[in-house]
Amino acid sequence: MKVDDFLWLLNWFRDHCDGDWEHGSGIHIDTLDNPGWSISINLEGTELEGVEFKEIQVDRSDIDWFICFIKNGKFEGRCGISNFPEILSVFRKWVDVVNN
């Protein structure tokens, strides 16, 4: 059975906790006021640090959208209120490509 993307992210976080990394910036999930979601995942000190990622932007409507990009050593995602699973899927697929 495939682990859903949120549980996968929890495991990815756990696997990168080394007593230091998680005290830096780790993973931050927040809300946007339009409404929507944001996620910031620290890549420094992980296998993803410095790996190229091409920005992905999908605009279906004012409430159905997402964008993922790398900025200042972090994977950044912003999305509409129902699109958070898509951001997690983008991150997971990128990690899978890098690790295989």
C-alpha positions in Angstrom: 0.0 0.0 0.0 1.4 3.4 -1.0 1.8 5.8 2.0 -0.1 9.0 1.3 2.0 12.1 0.7 1.4 13.7 4.1 2.5 10.6 6.0 5.4 10.3 3.6 6.4 13.9 4.5 6.3 13.1 8.2 8.7 10.2 7.6 10.9 12.4 5.4 11.1 14.9 8.2 11.9 12.2 10.8 14.6 10.8 8.6 16.3 14.2 8.4 16.1 15.1 12.1 19.7 14.9 13.4 19.6 17.0 16.5 20.5 20.1 14.5 18.6 20.4 11.2 15.1 20.4 12.8 16.2 23.3 15.0 17.1 25.5 12.0 13.9 25.9 10.0 12.8 22.3 9.3 9.3 22.5 7.8 6.8 25.3 8.2 3.2 25.0 7.2 1.0 28.1 7.4 -2.1 29.6 6.0 -2.6 32.4 3.4 -5.2 35.1 3.6 -6.7 34.5 0.2 -7.4 31.7 1.6 -4.8 29.1 1.0 -1.7 27.3 2.3 2.0 27.8 2.3 4.8 25.3 3.0 8.6 26.0 3.4 10.9 23.0 3.6 14.6 23.6 4.6 16.8 21.8 2.1 20.2 22.8 3.7 22.0 19.8 5.0 19.8 17.3 3.0 20.3 15.4 -0.2 18.3 18.1 -2.0 20.6 21.0 -1.1 21.7 22.6 -4.4 19.7 20.3 -6.6 18.0 22.0 -9.5 14.2 22.3 -9.3 12.2 24.0 -12.1 9.4 26.2 -10.8 5.9 24.8 -11.3 3.0 27.1 -11.5 -0.6 26.0 -12.2 -3.5 28.5 -12.4 -6.9 26.9 -12.9 -8.9 29.6 -11.2 -8.8 32.1 -8.3 -9.3 29.3 -5.8 -7.6 26.4 -7.7 -3.9 27.1 -8.1 -0.5 26.3 -6.8 3.2 27.3 -7.2 6.3 25.5 -6.1 9.9 26.9 -6.3 13.2 27.0 -4.6 14.3 30.2 -2.8 17.1 30.7 -0.3 17.8 27.0 0.1 14.2 26.1 0.7 11.4 24.4 -1.2 8.5 26.8 -1.2 4.9 26.0 -2.0 1.9 28.3 -2.1 -1.6 27.2 -3.1 -5.4 27.6 -3.0 -7.3 26.2 -0.1 -7.8 22.7 -1.6 -4.5 22.3 -3.4 -2.2 21.5 -0.5 -2.0 17.8 -1.5 -0.7 18.8 -5.0 2.2 20.6 -3.4 3.1 17.6 -1.3 2.9 15.4 -4.4 5.3 17.7 -6.3 7.8 17.7 -3.4 7.6 13.9 -3.1 8.0 13.3 -6.8 11.0 15.6 -6.9 12.6 13.8 -3.9 11.9 10.4 -5.5 13.7 11.5 -8.8 16.7 12.9 -6.8 17.0 9.7 -4.7 16.7 7.2 -7.6 
